[in-house]
């Protein structure tokens, strides 16, 4: 399966910047759908008041799905790869 990786930087309420990738099936081309996935994730993290638009999230590249991403993609439609300040 091919997946699209969307590089995302969101300013947290405490001023730190969260850096994470939204990973979704490559056939999803609608940025609004991807932003919705990002907003769902931010809500889970208690950061749902933060902005998520094309200024914070942009398409990066297409890659092969990694085995550890498959379950989340099958269940939710996406996987979040956390990199910085996502705790």
HELIX and SHEET records of a PDB file:
HELIX    1   1 UNK A   31  UNK A   44  1                                  14    
HELIX    2   2 UNK A   67  UNK A   76  1                                  10    
SHEET    1   A 4 UNK A  57  UNK A  64  0                                        
SHEET    2   A 4 UNK A   2  UNK A  11 -1                                        
SHEET    3   A 4 UNK A  17  UNK A  25 -1                                        
SHEET    4   A 4 UNK A  78  UNK A  84 -1                                        
END                                                                             
